[in-house]
Every structure is written in structure tokens, then in C-alpha cells.
């Protein structure tokens, strides 16, 4: 099974990389970009055949390593 994980900064957490991207887009002539938030996307191929077990394992991975749960949110999709 494939686990698709999207990790983003929580609202209210400063995003200096997002601000740098926003500035660069303006410099390149892309006017009207009011805000940019950047994040991470991770795909894992898991040996599980049970979707619930695969999601539980991906959840544990996010809690222990993949996401900083103090400042980041994450979403898991099992395919």
C-alpha cells in the first residue's frame, strides 16, 4: 500500500521559506500572490495489505519522525 503524507506548518507559525518564495514570485513578475505557505510531501510504499494498519503505521511514523507536531500538521492518504 502507498501512504501519501502532506505536512504543513500550523496557522500562526511563521514561514520564512514561504515568504522568500512569495518575494521571488513577485520579482519574477507574478503579481497578486498574497501569501505562500510551503510544506513537505512524502510517499511511502508499505508492505501492509490492510488499509487501517497501513494508516496506523504511517501515523506512528509522523508522530515519531516525519512531522514536528508542535508546529506542523499532517494528512495521511492511503492508496
Rosetta constraint file for C-alpha pairs under 8 A:
AtomPair CA 1 CA 45 HARMONIC 5.79 0.50
AtomPair CA 1 CA 46 HARMONIC 5.13 0.50
AtomPair CA 1 CA 47 HARMONIC 6.35 0.50
AtomPair CA 1 CA 48 HARMONIC 6.07 0.50
AtomPair CA 1 CA 49 HARMONIC 6.30 0.50
AtomPair CA 1 CA 51 HARMONIC 7.41 0.50
AtomPair CA 1 CA 54 HARMONIC 7.13 0.50
AtomPair CA 1 CA 78 HARMONIC 6.93 0.50
AtomPair CA 1 CA 79 HARMONIC 6.10 0.50
AtomPair CA 2 CA 43 HARMONIC 6.77 0.50
AtomPair CA 2 CA 44 HARMONIC 5.58 0.50
AtomPair CA 2 CA 45 HARMONIC 4.57 0.50
AtomPair CA 2 CA 46 HARMONIC 5.94 0.50
AtomPair CA 2 CA 78 HARMONIC 5.77 0.50
AtomPair CA 2 CA 79 HARMONIC 5.19 0.50
AtomPair CA 3 CA 43 HARMONIC 5.63 0.50
AtomPair CA 3 CA 44 HARMONIC 5.05 0.50
AtomPair CA 3 CA 45 HARMONIC 6.42 0.50
AtomPair CA 3 CA 46 HARMONIC 7.16 0.50
AtomPair CA 3 CA 54 HARMONIC 7.40 0.50
AtomPair CA 3 CA 55 HARMONIC 7.27 0.50
AtomPair CA 3 CA 58 HARMONIC 6.88 0.50
AtomPair CA 3 CA 76 HARMONIC 6.60 0.50
AtomPair CA 3 CA 77 HARMONIC 5.73 0.50
AtomPair CA 3 CA 78 HARMONIC 4.64 0.50
AtomPair CA 3 CA 79 HARMONIC 6.39 0.50
AtomPair CA 4 CA 41 HARMONIC 7.36 0.50
AtomPair CA 4 CA 42 HARMONIC 5.97 0.50
AtomPair CA 4 CA 43 HARMONIC 4.62 0.50
AtomPair CA 4 CA 44 HARMONIC 6.58 0.50
AtomPair CA 4 CA 76 HARMONIC 5.71 0.50
AtomPair CA 4 CA 77 HARMONIC 5.03 0.50
AtomPair CA 4 CA 78 HARMONIC 6.30 0.50
AtomPair CA 4 CA 79 HARMONIC 7.64 0.50
AtomPair CA 5 CA 41 HARMONIC 5.71 0.50
AtomPair CA 5 CA 42 HARMONIC 5.07 0.50
AtomPair CA 5 CA 43 HARMONIC 6.21 0.50
AtomPair CA 5 CA 74 HARMONIC 6.72 0.50
AtomPair CA 5 CA 75 HARMONIC 5.63 0.50
AtomPair CA 5 CA 76 HARMONIC 4.63 0.50
AtomPair CA 5 CA 77 HARMONIC 6.44 0.50
AtomPair CA 6 CA 39 HARMONIC 7.41 0.50
AtomPair CA 6 CA 40 HARMONIC 5.96 0.50
AtomPair CA 6 CA 41 HARMONIC 4.69 0.50
AtomPair CA 6 CA 42 HARMONIC 6.58 0.50
AtomPair CA 6 CA 74 HARMONIC 5.47 0.50
AtomPair CA 6 CA 75 HARMONIC 5.24 0.50
AtomPair CA 6 CA 76 HARMONIC 6.68 0.50
AtomPair CA 7 CA 39 HARMONIC 5.58 0.50
AtomPair CA 7 CA 40 HARMONIC 5.05 0.50
AtomPair CA 7 CA 41 HARMONIC 6.27 0.50
AtomPair CA 7 CA 67 HARMONIC 6.74 0.50
AtomPair CA 7 CA 72 HARMONIC 6.53 0.50
AtomPair CA 7 CA 73 HARMONIC 5.74 0.50
AtomPair CA 7 CA 74 HARMONIC 4.34 0.50
AtomPair CA 7 CA 75 HARMONIC 6.64 0.50
AtomPair CA 8 CA 37 HARMONIC 7.77 0.50
AtomPair CA 8 CA 38 HARMONIC 6.78 0.50
AtomPair CA 8 CA 39 HARMONIC 4.53 0.50
AtomPair CA 8 CA 40 HARMONIC 6.58 0.50
AtomPair CA 8 CA 72 HARMONIC 5.47 0.50
AtomPair CA 8 CA 73 HARMONIC 5.41 0.50
AtomPair CA 8 CA 74 HARMONIC 6.30 0.50
AtomPair CA 9 CA 13 HARMONIC 6.40 0.50
AtomPair CA 9 CA 15 HARMONIC 7.50 0.50
AtomPair CA 9 CA 37 HARMONIC 7.58 0.50
AtomPair CA 9 CA 38 HARMONIC 7.64 0.50
AtomPair CA 9 CA 39 HARMONIC 6.69 0.50
AtomPair CA 9 CA 71 HARMONIC 5.85 0.50
AtomPair CA 9 CA 72 HARMONIC 4.31 0.50
AtomPair CA 9 CA 73 HARMONIC 6.09 0.50
AtomPair CA 10 CA 71 HARMONIC 5.60 0.50
AtomPair CA 10 CA 72 HARMONIC 5.10 0.50
AtomPair CA 10 CA 73 HARMONIC 5.83 0.50
AtomPair CA 13 CA 71 HARMONIC 6.64 0.50
AtomPair CA 15 CA 19 HARMONIC 6.39 0.50
AtomPair CA 15 CA 37 HARMONIC 6.50 0.50
AtomPair CA 15 CA 38 HARMONIC 7.45 0.50
AtomPair CA 16 CA 20 HARMONIC 6.19 0.50
AtomPair CA 17 CA 21 HARMONIC 6.24 0.50
AtomPair CA 17 CA 37 HARMONIC 7.90 0.50
AtomPair CA 17 CA 38 HARMONIC 6.93 0.50
AtomPair CA 18 CA 22 HARMONIC 6.15 0.50
AtomPair CA 18 CA 35 HARMONIC 7.72 0.50
AtomPair CA 18 CA 36 HARMONIC 4.85 0.50
AtomPair CA 18 CA 37 HARMONIC 4.79 0.50
AtomPair CA 18 CA 38 HARMONIC 5.31 0.50
AtomPair CA 19 CA 23 HARMONIC 6.17 0.50
AtomPair CA 19 CA 35 HARMONIC 7.50 0.50
AtomPair CA 19 CA 36 HARMONIC 6.36 0.50
AtomPair CA 19 CA 37 HARMONIC 7.73 0.50
AtomPair CA 20 CA 24 HARMONIC 6.17 0.50
AtomPair CA 21 CA 25 HARMONIC 6.11 0.50
AtomPair CA 21 CA 36 HARMONIC 6.96 0.50
AtomPair CA 22 CA 26 HARMONIC 6.36 0.50
AtomPair CA 22 CA 33 HARMONIC 6.72 0.50
AtomPair CA 22 CA 34 HARMONIC 7.81 0.50
AtomPair CA 22 CA 35 HARMONIC 6.65 0.50
AtomPair CA 22 CA 36 HARMONIC 5.76 0.50
AtomPair CA 23 CA 27 HARMONIC 6.26 0.50
AtomPair CA 24 CA 28 HARMONIC 6.24 0.50
AtomPair CA 25 CA 29 HARMONIC 6.48 0.50
AtomPair CA 25 CA 30 HARMONIC 5.30 0.50
AtomPair CA 25 CA 31 HARMONIC 7.57 0.50
AtomPair CA 25 CA 33 HARMONIC 7.68 0.50
AtomPair CA 26 CA 30 HARMONIC 5.01 0.50
AtomPair CA 26 CA 31 HARMONIC 5.52 0.50
AtomPair CA 26 CA 33 HARMONIC 7.43 0.50
AtomPair CA 46 CA 54 HARMONIC 6.77 0.50
AtomPair CA 48 CA 53 HARMONIC 6.78 0.50
AtomPair CA 48 CA 54 HARMONIC 5.62 0.50
AtomPair CA 49 CA 54 HARMONIC 7.52 0.50
AtomPair CA 50 CA 54 HARMONIC 6.25 0.50
AtomPair CA 51 CA 55 HARMONIC 6.09 0.50
AtomPair CA 51 CA 78 HARMONIC 6.58 0.50
AtomPair CA 52 CA 56 HARMONIC 6.14 0.50
AtomPair CA 53 CA 57 HARMONIC 6.14 0.50
AtomPair CA 54 CA 58 HARMONIC 6.19 0.50
AtomPair CA 54 CA 78 HARMONIC 7.31 0.50
AtomPair CA 55 CA 59 HARMONIC 5.99 0.50
AtomPair CA 55 CA 76 HARMONIC 7.15 0.50
AtomPair CA 55 CA 77 HARMONIC 7.75 0.50
AtomPair CA 55 CA 78 HARMONIC 6.48 0.50
AtomPair CA 56 CA 60 HARMONIC 6.27 0.50
AtomPair CA 57 CA 61 HARMONIC 6.27 0.50
AtomPair CA 58 CA 62 HARMONIC 6.24 0.50
AtomPair CA 58 CA 76 HARMONIC 7.39 0.50
AtomPair CA 59 CA 63 HARMONIC 6.23 0.50
AtomPair CA 59 CA 76 HARMONIC 7.51 0.50
AtomPair CA 60 CA 64 HARMONIC 6.07 0.50
AtomPair CA 61 CA 65 HARMONIC 5.63 0.50
AtomPair CA 61 CA 66 HARMONIC 6.06 0.50
AtomPair CA 62 CA 66 HARMONIC 4.42 0.50
AtomPair CA 62 CA 67 HARMONIC 5.05 0.50
AtomPair CA 62 CA 74 HARMONIC 7.67 0.50
AtomPair CA 63 CA 67 HARMONIC 6.33 0.50
AtomPair CA 63 CA 68 HARMONIC 7.56 0.50
AtomPair CA 63 CA 69 HARMONIC 6.79 0.50
AtomPair CA 67 CA 72 HARMONIC 6.26 0.50
AtomPair CA 67 CA 73 HARMONIC 7.42 0.50
AtomPair CA 67 CA 74 HARMONIC 7.12 0.50
AtomPair CA 68 CA 72 HARMONIC 5.46 0.50
AtomPair CA 69 CA 73 HARMONIC 6.33 0.50
